[in-house]
Amino acid sequence: MAGIKKEVTFEIQDDVIQMLNHIKDKYDFDSKDKALRCILDYVATDGNWEEIFNVRRCIRCGSKTGWEM
C-alpha cells in the first residue's frame, strides 16, 4: 500500500464500473479502486493531457452504450 489513500465519492456510468471490474480481474488487482488508481497514475505521469482532454470522445452518443469488452 503505497501512499495514504482517502475515500472519495463521485459519479460514473455503469459501463465504467464494468470496465474497472474487468481490469481488476484481468490483472488480478485486489479492487477496482486499484484499477482506477493505475489509470490516474498513467494520466498523471505518461498521459498526453492535450490528447486526453481536448479530443471529444462520446462512447454513449446515439446507439452506443458505453464501454464494451
mmJSON file of the N, C-alpha and C atoms, coordinates in Angstrom:
{"data_MODEL":{"atom_site":{
"group_PDB":["ATOM","ATOM","ATOM","ATOM","ATOM","ATOM","ATOM","ATOM","ATOM","ATOM","ATOM","ATOM","ATOM","ATOM","ATOM","ATOM","ATOM","ATOM","ATOM","ATOM","ATOM","ATOM","ATOM","ATOM","ATOM","ATOM","ATOM","ATOM","ATOM","ATOM","ATOM","ATOM","ATOM","ATOM","ATOM","ATOM","ATOM","ATOM","ATOM","ATOM","ATOM","ATOM","ATOM","ATOM","ATOM","ATOM","ATOM","ATOM","ATOM","ATOM","ATOM","ATOM","ATOM","ATOM","ATOM","ATOM","ATOM","ATOM","ATOM","ATOM","ATOM","ATOM","ATOM","ATOM","ATOM","ATOM","ATOM","ATOM","ATOM","ATOM","ATOM","ATOM","ATOM","ATOM","ATOM","ATOM","ATOM","ATOM","ATOM","ATOM","ATOM","ATOM","ATOM","ATOM","ATOM","ATOM","ATOM","ATOM","ATOM","ATOM","ATOM","ATOM","ATOM","ATOM","ATOM","ATOM","ATOM","ATOM","ATOM","ATOM","ATOM","ATOM","ATOM","ATOM","ATOM","ATOM","ATOM","ATOM","ATOM","ATOM","ATOM","ATOM","ATOM","ATOM","ATOM","ATOM","ATOM","ATOM","ATOM","ATOM","ATOM","ATOM","ATOM","ATOM","ATOM","ATOM","ATOM","ATOM","ATOM","ATOM","ATOM","ATOM","ATOM","ATOM","ATOM","ATOM","ATOM","ATOM","ATOM","ATOM","ATOM","ATOM","ATOM","ATOM","ATOM","ATOM","ATOM","ATOM","ATOM","ATOM","ATOM","ATOM","ATOM","ATOM","ATOM","ATOM","ATOM","ATOM","ATOM","ATOM","ATOM","ATOM","ATOM","ATOM","ATOM","ATOM","ATOM","ATOM","ATOM","ATOM","ATOM","ATOM","ATOM","ATOM","ATOM","ATOM","ATOM","ATOM","ATOM","ATOM","ATOM","ATOM","ATOM","ATOM","ATOM","ATOM","ATOM","ATOM","ATOM","ATOM","ATOM","ATOM","ATOM","ATOM","ATOM","ATOM","ATOM","ATOM","ATOM","ATOM","ATOM","ATOM","ATOM","ATOM","ATOM","ATOM","ATOM"],
"id":[1,2,3,4,5,6,7,8,9,10,11,12,13,14,15,16,17,18,19,20,21,22,23,24,25,26,27,28,29,30,31,32,33,34,35,36,37,38,39,40,41,42,43,44,45,46,47,48,49,50,51,52,53,54,55,56,57,58,59,60,61,62,63,64,65,66,67,68,69,70,71,72,73,74,75,76,77,78,79,80,81,82,83,84,85,86,87,88,89,90,91,92,93,94,95,96,97,98,99,100,101,102,103,104,105,106,107,108,109,110,111,112,113,114,115,116,117,118,119,120,121,122,123,124,125,126,127,128,129,130,131,132,133,134,135,136,137,138,139,140,141,142,143,144,145,146,147,148,149,150,151,152,153,154,155,156,157,158,159,160,161,162,163,164,165,166,167,168,169,170,171,172,173,174,175,176,177,178,179,180,181,182,183,184,185,186,187,188,189,190,191,192,193,194,195,196,197,198,199,200,201,202,203,204,205,206,207],
"type_symbol":["N","C","C","N","C","C","N","C","C","N","C","C","N","C","C","N","C","C","N","C","C","N","C","C","N","C","C","N","C","C","N","C","C","N","C","C","N","C","C","N","C","C","N","C","C","N","C","C","N","C","C","N","C","C","N","C","C","N","C","C","N","C","C","N","C","C","N","C","C","N","C","C","N","C","C","N","C","C","N","C","C","N","C","C","N","C","C","N","C","C","N","C","C","N","C","C","N","C","C","N","C","C","N","C","C","N","C","C","N","C","C","N","C","C","N","C","C","N","C","C","N","C","C","N","C","C","N","C","C","N","C","C","N","C","C","N","C","C","N","C","C","N","C","C","N","C","C","N","C","C","N","C","C","N","C","C","N","C","C","N","C","C","N","C","C","N","C","C","N","C","C","N","C","C","N","C","C","N","C","C","N","C","C","N","C","C","N","C","C","N","C","C","N","C","C","N","C","C","N","C","C","N","C","C","N","C","C"],
"label_atom_id":["N","CA","C","N","CA","C","N","CA","C","N","CA","C","N","CA","C","N","CA","C","N","CA","C","N","CA","C","N","CA","C","N","CA","C","N","CA","C","N","CA","C","N","CA","C","N","CA","C","N","CA","C","N","CA","C","N","CA","C","N","CA","C","N","CA","C","N","CA","C","N","CA","C","N","CA","C","N","CA","C","N","CA","C","N","CA","C","N","CA","C","N","CA","C","N","CA","C","N","CA","C","N","CA","C","N","CA","C","N","CA","C","N","CA","C","N","CA","C","N","CA","C","N","CA","C","N","CA","C","N","CA","C","N","CA","C","N","CA","C","N","CA","C","N","CA","C","N","CA","C","N","CA","C","N","CA","C","N","CA","C","N","CA","C","N","CA","C","N","CA","C","N","CA","C","N","CA","C","N","CA","C","N","CA","C","N","CA","C","N","CA","C","N","CA","C","N","CA","C","N","CA","C","N","CA","C","N","CA","C","N","CA","C","N","CA","C","N","CA","C","N","CA","C","N","CA","C","N","CA","C","N","CA","C","N","CA","C","N","CA","C"],
"label_alt_id":[null,null,null,null,null,null,null,null,null,null,null,null,null,null,null,null,null,null,null,null,null,null,null,null,null,null,null,null,null,null,null,null,null,null,null,null,null,null,null,null,null,null,null,null,null,null,null,null,null,null,null,null,null,null,null,null,null,null,null,null,null,null,null,null,null,null,null,null,null,null,null,null,null,null,null,null,null,null,null,null,null,null,null,null,null,null,null,null,null,null,null,null,null,null,null,null,null,null,null,null,null,null,null,null,null,null,null,null,null,null,null,null,null,null,null,null,null,null,null,null,null,null,null,null,null,null,null,null,null,null,null,null,null,null,null,null,null,null,null,null,null,null,null,null,null,null,null,null,null,null,null,null,null,null,null,null,null,null,null,null,null,null,null,null,null,null,null,null,null,null,null,null,null,null,null,null,null,null,null,null,null,null,null,null,null,null,null,null,null,null,null,null,null,null,null,null,null,null,null,null,null,null,null,null,null,null,null],
"label_comp_id":["MET","MET","MET","ALA","ALA","ALA","GLY","GLY","GLY","ILE","ILE","ILE","LYS","LYS","LYS","LYS","LYS","LYS","GLU","GLU","GLU","VAL","VAL","VAL","THR","THR","THR","PHE","PHE","PHE","GLU","GLU","GLU","ILE","ILE","ILE","GLN","GLN","GLN","ASP","ASP","ASP","ASP","ASP","ASP","VAL","VAL","VAL","ILE","ILE","ILE","GLN","GLN","GLN","MET","MET","MET","LEU","LEU","LEU","ASN","ASN","ASN","HIS","HIS","HIS","ILE","ILE","ILE","LYS","LYS","LYS","ASP","ASP","ASP","LYS","LYS","LYS","TYR","TYR","TYR","ASP","ASP","ASP","PHE","PHE","PHE","ASP","ASP","ASP","SER","SER","SER","LYS","LYS","LYS","ASP","ASP","ASP","LYS","LYS","LYS","ALA","ALA","ALA","LEU","LEU","LEU","ARG","ARG","ARG","CYS","CYS","CYS","ILE","ILE","ILE","LEU","LEU","LEU","ASP","ASP","ASP","TYR","TYR","TYR","VAL","VAL","VAL","ALA","ALA","ALA","THR","THR","THR","ASP","ASP","ASP","GLY","GLY","GLY","ASN","ASN","ASN","TRP","TRP","TRP","GLU","GLU","GLU","GLU","GLU","GLU","ILE","ILE","ILE","PHE","PHE","PHE","ASN","ASN","ASN","VAL","VAL","VAL","ARG","ARG","ARG","ARG","ARG","ARG","CYS","CYS","CYS","ILE","ILE","ILE","ARG","ARG","ARG","CYS","CYS","CYS","GLY","GLY","GLY","SER","SER","SER","LYS","LYS","LYS","THR","THR","THR","GLY","GLY","GLY","TRP","TRP","TRP","GLU","GLU","GLU","MET","MET","MET"],
"label_asym_id":["A","A","A","A","A","A","A","A","A","A","A","A","A","A","A","A","A","A","A","A","A","A","A","A","A","A","A","A","A","A","A","A","A","A","A","A","A","A","A","A","A","A","A","A","A","A","A","A","A","A","A","A","A","A","A","A","A","A","A","A","A","A","A","A","A","A","A","A","A","A","A","A","A","A","A","A","A","A","A","A","A","A","A","A","A","A","A","A","A","A","A","A","A","A","A","A","A","A","A","A","A","A","A","A","A","A","A","A","A","A","A","A","A","A","A","A","A","A","A","A","A","A","A","A","A","A","A","A","A","A","A","A","A","A","A","A","A","A","A","A","A","A","A","A","A","A","A","A","A","A","A","A","A","A","A","A","A","A","A","A","A","A","A","A","A","A","A","A","A","A","A","A","A","A","A","A","A","A","A","A","A","A","A","A","A","A","A","A","A","A","A","A","A","A","A","A","A","A","A","A","A","A","A","A","A","A","A"],
"label_entity_id":["1","1","1","1","1","1","1","1","1","1","1","1","1","1","1","1","1","1","1","1","1","1","1","1","1","1","1","1","1","1","1","1","1","1","1","1","1","1","1","1","1","1","1","1","1","1","1","1","1","1","1","1","1","1","1","1","1","1","1","1","1","1","1","1","1","1","1","1","1","1","1","1","1","1","1","1","1","1","1","1","1","1","1","1","1","1","1","1","1","1","1","1","1","1","1","1","1","1","1","1","1","1","1","1","1","1","1","1","1","1","1","1","1","1","1","1","1","1","1","1","1","1","1","1","1","1","1","1","1","1","1","1","1","1","1","1","1","1","1","1","1","1","1","1","1","1","1","1","1","1","1","1","1","1","1","1","1","1","1","1","1","1","1","1","1","1","1","1","1","1","1","1","1","1","1","1","1","1","1","1","1","1","1","1","1","1","1","1","1","1","1","1","1","1","1","1","1","1","1","1","1","1","1","1","1","1","1"],
"label_seq_id":[1,1,1,2,2,2,3,3,3,4,4,4,5,5,5,6,6,6,7,7,7,8,8,8,9,9,9,10,10,10,11,11,11,12,12,12,13,13,13,14,14,14,15,15,15,16,16,16,17,17,17,18,18,18,19,19,19,20,20,20,21,21,21,22,22,22,23,23,23,24,24,24,25,25,25,26,26,26,27,27,27,28,28,28,29,29,29,30,30,30,31,31,31,32,32,32,33,33,33,34,34,34,35,35,35,36,36,36,37,37,37,38,38,38,39,39,39,40,40,40,41,41,41,42,42,42,43,43,43,44,44,44,45,45,45,46,46,46,47,47,47,48,48,48,49,49,49,50,50,50,51,51,51,52,52,52,53,53,53,54,54,54,55,55,55,56,56,56,57,57,57,58,58,58,59,59,59,60,60,60,61,61,61,62,62,62,63,63,63,64,64,64,65,65,65,66,66,66,67,67,67,68,68,68,69,69,69],
"pdbx_PDB_ins_code":[null,null,null,null,null,null,null,null,null,null,null,null,null,null,null,null,null,null,null,null,null,null,null,null,null,null,null,null,null,null,null,null,null,null,null,null,null,null,null,null,null,null,null,null,null,null,null,null,null,null,null,null,null,null,null,null,null,null,null,null,null,null,null,null,null,null,null,null,null,null,null,null,null,null,null,null,null,null,null,null,null,null,null,null,null,null,null,null,null,null,null,null,null,null,null,null,null,null,null,null,null,null,null,null,null,null,null,null,null,null,null,null,null,null,null,null,null,null,null,null,null,null,null,null,null,null,null,null,null,null,null,null,null,null,null,null,null,null,null,null,null,null,null,null,null,null,null,null,null,null,null,null,null,null,null,null,null,null,null,null,null,null,null,null,null,null,null,null,null,null,null,null,null,null,null,null,null,null,null,null,null,null,null,null,null,null,null,null,null,null,null,null,null,null,null,null,null,null,null,null,null,null,null,null,null,null,null],
"Cartn_x":[0.846,0.0,0.885,1.133,1.963,1.12,1.513,0.819,-0.452,-0.856,-2.089,-3.252,-4.275,-5.447,-6.614,-7.422,-8.633,-9.816,-10.879,-12.095,-12.814,-13.214,-13.956,-15.197,-16.139,-17.357,-17.503,-17.764,-18.052,-18.923,-19.504,-20.439,-19.755,-19.958,-19.517,-20.626,-20.579,-21.6,-21.35,-22.428,-22.347,-21.298,-21.173,-20.204,-18.773,-18.511,-17.17,-16.863,-17.854,-17.685,-17.379,-18.079,-17.815,-16.384,-15.936,-14.58,-13.561,-13.755,-12.827,-12.818,-13.975,-14.028,-13.304,-13.438,-12.732,-11.22,-10.75,-9.321,-8.86,-9.649,-9.331,-9.141,-10.067,-9.995,-8.841,-8.683,-7.656,-6.248,-6.021,-4.679,-4.557,-5.575,-5.568,-5.314,-5.977,-5.898,-6.845,-6.587,-7.451,-8.806,-8.856,-10.101,-10.149,-11.35,-11.487,-10.873,-10.751,-10.091,-8.645,-7.951,-6.57,-6.516,-7.473,-7.519,-7.628,-8.498,-8.667,-7.403,-6.759,-5.521,-4.443,-4.372,-3.392,-3.675,-4.943,-5.315,-4.945,-5.243,-4.934,-3.428,-2.67,-1.213,-0.675,-1.232,-0.817,-1.103,-2.297,-2.662,-1.713,-1.392,-0.544,0.899,1.397,2.82,3.118,2.327,2.646,1.594,0.45,-0.626,-0.386,-0.803,-0.753,-2.05,-1.984,-3.199,-3.952,-3.247,-3.926,-4.752,-4.176,-4.896,-6.025,-5.773,-6.791,-7.986,-7.727,-8.817,-9.327,-8.604,-9.064,-9.68,-9.658,-10.295,-11.639,-12.679,-14.018,-14.226,-14.575,-14.864,-16.212,-17.179,-18.502,-18.862,-18.664,-18.972,-20.392,-21.179,-22.569,-23.561,-23.085,-23.967,-24.663,-25.821,-26.544,-26.835,-26.43,-26.745,-25.692,-24.63,-23.568,-24.02,-23.533,-23.96,-22.822,-21.652,-20.516,-19.447,-18.631,-17.51,-18.013,-17.333,-17.668,-16.39,-16.424,-15.268,-14.943],
"Cartn_y":[-1.183,0.0,1.238,1.77,2.96,4.213,5.078,6.349,6.226,7.34,7.414,7.588,6.79,6.858,7.469,8.226,8.816,8.318,8.015,7.594,8.825,8.765,9.853,9.279,10.136,9.735,10.573,9.902,10.614,9.721,10.304,9.575,9.121,7.848,7.311,6.397,6.131,5.296,3.82,3.018,1.584,0.885,1.285,0.613,0.865,2.002,2.29,1.398,1.159,0.235,-1.161,-1.574,-2.871,-2.925,-1.831,-1.778,-1.913,-1.181,-1.261,-2.662,-3.295,-4.671,-5.625,-5.409,-6.234,-6.087,-4.849,-4.603,-5.284,-5.157,-5.784,-7.283,-7.917,-9.366,-9.757,-9.037,-9.381,-9.276,-8.254,-8.025,-8.445,-9.137,-9.71,-8.662,-7.504,-6.476,-6.833,-6.285,-6.534,-5.845,-4.746,-3.988,-3.178,-2.726,-1.827,-0.473,-0.152,1.089,1.112,-0.021,-0.128,0.096,-0.452,-0.26,1.226,1.921,3.357,4.122,3.753,4.431,4.248,3.065,2.828,3.734,3.849,4.732,6.175,6.624,8.008,8.248,7.249,7.384,7.521,6.748,6.858,8.262,8.759,10.095,11.135,10.989,11.972,11.94,10.759,10.651,10.518,9.762,9.458,9.931,10.316,10.69,12.028,12.128,13.387,14.127,15.083,15.748,16.44,17.006,17.651,16.621,15.461,14.422,13.839,13.661,13.068,14.0,15.275,16.172,17.091,17.218,18.098,17.358,16.033,15.248,14.766,15.089,14.682,13.211,12.447,11.023,10.767,10.43,10.171,8.722,7.87,6.454,6.124,7.141,6.916,7.655,8.272,9.005,8.046,8.439,7.654,6.248,5.275,3.889,3.237,3.967,3.395,3.303,2.283,2.076,2.247,2.652,2.838,1.804,1.576,0.652,-0.758,-1.454,-2.852,-3.662,-4.838,-5.702,-6.289],
"Cartn_z":[0.0,0.0,0.0,-1.162,-1.274,-1.138,-0.26,-0.089,0.728,1.278,2.056,1.096,1.29,0.418,1.179,0.474,1.04,0.244,0.928,0.252,-0.277,-1.548,-2.18,-2.855,-3.121,-3.807,-5.068,-6.186,-7.424,-8.283,-9.321,-10.166,-11.453,-11.803,-13.085,-13.614,-14.904,-15.523,-15.195,-15.322,-15.043,-15.9,-17.184,-18.043,-17.596,-16.974,-16.474,-15.266,-14.437,-13.315,-13.849,-14.897,-15.52,-16.071,-16.682,-17.21,-16.088,-14.995,-13.87,-13.263,-13.169,-12.668,-13.611,-14.917,-15.897,-15.721,-15.575,-15.364,-14.08,-13.023,-11.739,-11.903,-12.589,-12.784,-13.706,-14.808,-15.792,-15.216,-14.381,-13.847,-12.377,-11.881,-10.537,-9.453,-9.59,-8.559,-7.422,-6.258,-5.108,-5.233,-5.986,-6.074,-7.358,-7.706,-8.846,-8.521,-7.235,-6.827,-7.326,-7.226,-7.701,-9.212,-9.933,-11.383,-11.719,-11.017,-11.256,-10.884,-9.781,-9.393,-10.46,-11.058,-12.133,-13.327,-13.689,-14.807,-14.486,-13.279,-12.891,-12.823,-12.35,-12.335,-13.76,-14.683,-16.083,-16.616,-16.372,-16.838,-16.252,-14.959,-14.28,-14.763,-15.154,-15.463,-16.95,-17.685,-19.076,-20.071,-19.591,-20.492,-21.156,-22.404,-23.13,-22.819,-21.925,-21.45,-22.574,-23.523,-24.655,-25.421,-25.67,-26.395,-25.544,-24.268,-23.389,-23.22,-22.954,-22.568,-23.667,-24.771,-25.844,-27.019,-27.002,-28.053,-27.523,-28.246,-27.81,-28.129,-27.116,-27.278,-26.613,-27.41,-26.846,-27.125,-26.122,-26.32,-25.865,-25.564,-25.161,-26.049,-27.133,-28.043,-29.008,-29.463,-30.463,-29.994,-30.792,-30.466,-29.589,-29.252,-28.429,-26.975,-26.292,-24.901,-23.91,-24.371,-23.475,-23.706,-22.709,-22.818,-23.054,-23.943,-24.208,-24.179,-23.596,-23.515,-24.862],
"occupancy":[1.0,1.0,1.0,1.0,1.0,1.0,1.0,1.0,1.0,1.0,1.0,1.0,1.0,1.0,1.0,1.0,1.0,1.0,1.0,1.0,1.0,1.0,1.0,1.0,1.0,1.0,1.0,1.0,1.0,1.0,1.0,1.0,1.0,1.0,1.0,1.0,1.0,1.0,1.0,1.0,1.0,1.0,1.0,1.0,1.0,1.0,1.0,1.0,1.0,1.0,1.0,1.0,1.0,1.0,1.0,1.0,1.0,1.0,1.0,1.0,1.0,1.0,1.0,1.0,1.0,1.0,1.0,1.0,1.0,1.0,1.0,1.0,1.0,1.0,1.0,1.0,1.0,1.0,1.0,1.0,1.0,1.0,1.0,1.0,1.0,1.0,1.0,1.0,1.0,1.0,1.0,1.0,1.0,1.0,1.0,1.0,1.0,1.0,1.0,1.0,1.0,1.0,1.0,1.0,1.0,1.0,1.0,1.0,1.0,1.0,1.0,1.0,1.0,1.0,1.0,1.0,1.0,1.0,1.0,1.0,1.0,1.0,1.0,1.0,1.0,1.0,1.0,1.0,1.0,1.0,1.0,1.0,1.0,1.0,1.0,1.0,1.0,1.0,1.0,1.0,1.0,1.0,1.0,1.0,1.0,1.0,1.0,1.0,1.0,1.0,1.0,1.0,1.0,1.0,1.0,1.0,1.0,1.0,1.0,1.0,1.0,1.0,1.0,1.0,1.0,1.0,1.0,1.0,1.0,1.0,1.0,1.0,1.0,1.0,1.0,1.0,1.0,1.0,1.0,1.0,1.0,1.0,1.0,1.0,1.0,1.0,1.0,1.0,1.0,1.0,1.0,1.0,1.0,1.0,1.0,1.0,1.0,1.0,1.0,1.0,1.0,1.0,1.0,1.0,1.0,1.0,1.0],
"B_iso_or_equiv":[0.0,0.0,0.0,0.0,0.0,0.0,0.0,0.0,0.0,0.0,0.0,0.0,0.0,0.0,0.0,0.0,0.0,0.0,0.0,0.0,0.0,0.0,0.0,0.0,0.0,0.0,0.0,0.0,0.0,0.0,0.0,0.0,0.0,0.0,0.0,0.0,0.0,0.0,0.0,0.0,0.0,0.0,0.0,0.0,0.0,0.0,0.0,0.0,0.0,0.0,0.0,0.0,0.0,0.0,0.0,0.0,0.0,0.0,0.0,0.0,0.0,0.0,0.0,0.0,0.0,0.0,0.0,0.0,0.0,0.0,0.0,0.0,0.0,0.0,0.0,0.0,0.0,0.0,0.0,0.0,0.0,0.0,0.0,0.0,0.0,0.0,0.0,0.0,0.0,0.0,0.0,0.0,0.0,0.0,0.0,0.0,0.0,0.0,0.0,0.0,0.0,0.0,0.0,0.0,0.0,0.0,0.0,0.0,0.0,0.0,0.0,0.0,0.0,0.0,0.0,0.0,0.0,0.0,0.0,0.0,0.0,0.0,0.0,0.0,0.0,0.0,0.0,0.0,0.0,0.0,0.0,0.0,0.0,0.0,0.0,0.0,0.0,0.0,0.0,0.0,0.0,0.0,0.0,0.0,0.0,0.0,0.0,0.0,0.0,0.0,0.0,0.0,0.0,0.0,0.0,0.0,0.0,0.0,0.0,0.0,0.0,0.0,0.0,0.0,0.0,0.0,0.0,0.0,0.0,0.0,0.0,0.0,0.0,0.0,0.0,0.0,0.0,0.0,0.0,0.0,0.0,0.0,0.0,0.0,0.0,0.0,0.0,0.0,0.0,0.0,0.0,0.0,0.0,0.0,0.0,0.0,0.0,0.0,0.0,0.0,0.0,0.0,0.0,0.0,0.0,0.0,0.0],
"pdbx_formal_charge":[null,null,null,null,null,null,null,null,null,null,null,null,null,null,null,null,null,null,null,null,null,null,null,null,null,null,null,null,null,null,null,null,null,null,null,null,null,null,null,null,null,null,null,null,null,null,null,null,null,null,null,null,null,null,null,null,null,null,null,null,null,null,null,null,null,null,null,null,null,null,null,null,null,null,null,null,null,null,null,null,null,null,null,null,null,null,null,null,null,null,null,null,null,null,null,null,null,null,null,null,null,null,null,null,null,null,null,null,null,null,null,null,null,null,null,null,null,null,null,null,null,null,null,null,null,null,null,null,null,null,null,null,null,null,null,null,null,null,null,null,null,null,null,null,null,null,null,null,null,null,null,null,null,null,null,null,null,null,null,null,null,null,null,null,null,null,null,null,null,null,null,null,null,null,null,null,null,null,null,null,null,null,null,null,null,null,null,null,null,null,null,null,null,null,null,null,null,null,null,null,null,null,null,null,null,null,null],
"auth_seq_id":[1,1,1,2,2,2,3,3,3,4,4,4,5,5,5,6,6,6,7,7,7,8,8,8,9,9,9,10,10,10,11,11,11,12,12,12,13,13,13,14,14,14,15,15,15,16,16,16,17,17,17,18,18,18,19,19,19,20,20,20,21,21,21,22,22,22,23,23,23,24,24,24,25,25,25,26,26,26,27,27,27,28,28,28,29,29,29,30,30,30,31,31,31,32,32,32,33,33,33,34,34,34,35,35,35,36,36,36,37,37,37,38,38,38,39,39,39,40,40,40,41,41,41,42,42,42,43,43,43,44,44,44,45,45,45,46,46,46,47,47,47,48,48,48,49,49,49,50,50,50,51,51,51,52,52,52,53,53,53,54,54,54,55,55,55,56,56,56,57,57,57,58,58,58,59,59,59,60,60,60,61,61,61,62,62,62,63,63,63,64,64,64,65,65,65,66,66,66,67,67,67,68,68,68,69,69,69],
"auth_comp_id":["MET","MET","MET","ALA","ALA","ALA","GLY","GLY","GLY","ILE","ILE","ILE","LYS","LYS","LYS","LYS","LYS","LYS","GLU","GLU","GLU","VAL","VAL","VAL","THR","THR","THR","PHE","PHE","PHE","GLU","GLU","GLU","ILE","ILE","ILE","GLN","GLN","GLN","ASP","ASP","ASP","ASP","ASP","ASP","VAL","VAL","VAL","ILE","ILE","ILE","GLN","GLN","GLN","MET","MET","MET","LEU","LEU","LEU","ASN","ASN","ASN","HIS","HIS","HIS","ILE","ILE","ILE","LYS","LYS","LYS","ASP","ASP","ASP","LYS","LYS","LYS","TYR","TYR","TYR","ASP","ASP","ASP","PHE","PHE","PHE","ASP","ASP","ASP","SER","SER","SER","LYS","LYS","LYS","ASP","ASP","ASP","LYS","LYS","LYS","ALA","ALA","ALA","LEU","LEU","LEU","ARG","ARG","ARG","CYS","CYS","CYS","ILE","ILE","ILE","LEU","LEU","LEU","ASP","ASP","ASP","TYR","TYR","TYR","VAL","VAL","VAL","ALA","ALA","ALA","THR","THR","THR","ASP","ASP","ASP","GLY","GLY","GLY","ASN","ASN","ASN","TRP","TRP","TRP","GLU","GLU","GLU","GLU","GLU","GLU","ILE","ILE","ILE","PHE","PHE","PHE","ASN","ASN","ASN","VAL","VAL","VAL","ARG","ARG","ARG","ARG","ARG","ARG","CYS","CYS","CYS","ILE","ILE","ILE","ARG","ARG","ARG","CYS","CYS","CYS","GLY","GLY","GLY","SER","SER","SER","LYS","LYS","LYS","THR","THR","THR","GLY","GLY","GLY","TRP","TRP","TRP","GLU","GLU","GLU","MET","MET","MET"],
"auth_asym_id":["A","A","A","A","A","A","A","A","A","A","A","A","A","A","A","A","A","A","A","A","A","A","A","A","A","A","A","A","A","A","A","A","A","A","A","A","A","A","A","A","A","A","A","A","A","A","A","A","A","A","A","A","A","A","A","A","A","A","A","A","A","A","A","A","A","A","A","A","A","A","A","A","A","A","A","A","A","A","A","A","A","A","A","A","A","A","A","A","A","A","A","A","A","A","A","A","A","A","A","A","A","A","A","A","A","A","A","A","A","A","A","A","A","A","A","A","A","A","A","A","A","A","A","A","A","A","A","A","A","A","A","A","A","A","A","A","A","A","A","A","A","A","A","A","A","A","A","A","A","A","A","A","A","A","A","A","A","A","A","A","A","A","A","A","A","A","A","A","A","A","A","A","A","A","A","A","A","A","A","A","A","A","A","A","A","A","A","A","A","A","A","A","A","A","A","A","A","A","A","A","A","A","A","A","A","A","A"],
"auth_atom_id":["N","CA","C","N","CA","C","N","CA","C","N","CA","C","N","CA","C","N","CA","C","N","CA","C","N","CA","C","N","CA","C","N","CA","C","N","CA","C","N","CA","C","N","CA","C","N","CA","C","N","CA","C","N","CA","C","N","CA","C","N","CA","C","N","CA","C","N","CA","C","N","CA","C","N","CA","C","N","CA","C","N","CA","C","N","CA","C","N","CA","C","N","CA","C","N","CA","C","N","CA","C","N","CA","C","N","CA","C","N","CA","C","N","CA","C","N","CA","C","N","CA","C","N","CA","C","N","CA","C","N","CA","C","N","CA","C","N","CA","C","N","CA","C","N","CA","C","N","CA","C","N","CA","C","N","CA","C","N","CA","C","N","CA","C","N","CA","C","N","CA","C","N","CA","C","N","CA","C","N","CA","C","N","CA","C","N","CA","C","N","CA","C","N","CA","C","N","CA","C","N","CA","C","N","CA","C","N","CA","C","N","CA","C","N","CA","C","N","CA","C","N","CA","C","N","CA","C","N","CA","C","N","CA","C","N","CA","C","N","CA","C"],
"pdbx_PDB_model_num":[1,1,1,1,1,1,1,1,1,1,1,1,1,1,1,1,1,1,1,1,1,1,1,1,1,1,1,1,1,1,1,1,1,1,1,1,1,1,1,1,1,1,1,1,1,1,1,1,1,1,1,1,1,1,1,1,1,1,1,1,1,1,1,1,1,1,1,1,1,1,1,1,1,1,1,1,1,1,1,1,1,1,1,1,1,1,1,1,1,1,1,1,1,1,1,1,1,1,1,1,1,1,1,1,1,1,1,1,1,1,1,1,1,1,1,1,1,1,1,1,1,1,1,1,1,1,1,1,1,1,1,1,1,1,1,1,1,1,1,1,1,1,1,1,1,1,1,1,1,1,1,1,1,1,1,1,1,1,1,1,1,1,1,1,1,1,1,1,1,1,1,1,1,1,1,1,1,1,1,1,1,1,1,1,1,1,1,1,1,1,1,1,1,1,1,1,1,1,1,1,1,1,1,1,1,1,1]
}}}
